[in-house]
């Protein structure tokens, strides 16, 4: 049963083979540059994700404040 879930997951030997192929393709000098670029991309993605999360949380708080201010239940029109 567990074996059916692990189909397609690379093991230790496969990971070594993948690392070796990457080293052959890009060489030892280009590899640090590639990893640095990958790290910057991940950092930028995480910053954007955090920014979107804070925006969503703030926008969810905003309607709650408007409802608390409007105790009568009537909708105000601001024309």
C-alpha positions in Angstrom: 0.0 0.0 0.0 2.8 2.4 0.9 4.7 1.5 -2.3 1.8 2.8 -4.4 2.2 6.3 -2.9 6.0 6.4 -3.4 5.9 5.7 -7.2 7.7 8.6 -8.9 9.5 9.9 -5.8 13.3 10.0 -6.5 15.4 8.1 -4.1 19.0 8.6 -3.0 20.6 7.2 -6.1 18.3 9.2 -8.4 19.1 12.4 -6.6 22.8 11.8 -6.9 22.4 11.1 -10.7 20.4 14.3 -11.1 23.0 16.4 -9.2 25.7 14.8 -11.4 23.9 15.6 -14.6 23.4 19.2 -13.5 27.0 19.5 -12.6 28.0 18.2 -16.1 25.6 20.5 -17.9 26.4 23.8 -16.1 29.9 23.2 -14.7 31.3 24.1 -11.3 31.6 27.8 -12.0 28.1 28.4 -13.2 26.4 26.3 -10.4 26.8 28.9 -7.6 25.3 31.6 -9.9 22.4 29.4 -10.6 21.8 28.6 -7.0 22.1 32.3 -6.0 19.5 33.2 -8.7 17.2 30.4 -7.4 17.6 31.7 -3.8 16.7 35.3 -4.9 13.7 34.0 -6.8 12.4 32.1 -3.8 13.0 35.1 -1.5 11.1 37.4 -3.9 8.2 34.8 -4.1 8.0 34.6 -0.3 8.0 38.4 0.0 5.2 38.7 -2.6 3.2 36.0 -0.8 3.6 37.7 2.6 2.5 41.0 1.0 -0.6 39.5 -0.5 -1.5 37.8 2.8 -1.3 41.1 4.7 -3.4 42.8 2.0 -6.1 40.1 2.3 -6.1 40.2 6.1 -6.4 44.0 6.1 -9.2 44.0 3.5 -11.1 41.4 5.6 -10.8 43.6 8.7 -12.1 46.7 6.8 -15.7 45.5 6.2 -16.0 44.3 9.9 -15.1 47.9 11.0 -17.7 49.4 8.7 -20.4 47.0 10.0 -19.5 47.9 13.6 -19.8 51.6 12.9 -23.2 51.2 11.2 -25.2 49.8 14.2 -28.6 50.6 12.7 -28.4 48.0 10.0 -29.1 50.5 7.2 -26.7 50.8 4.3 -25.3 54.3 3.9 -25.1 55.8 0.4 -22.1 58.0 -0.2 -23.0 59.7 -3.5 
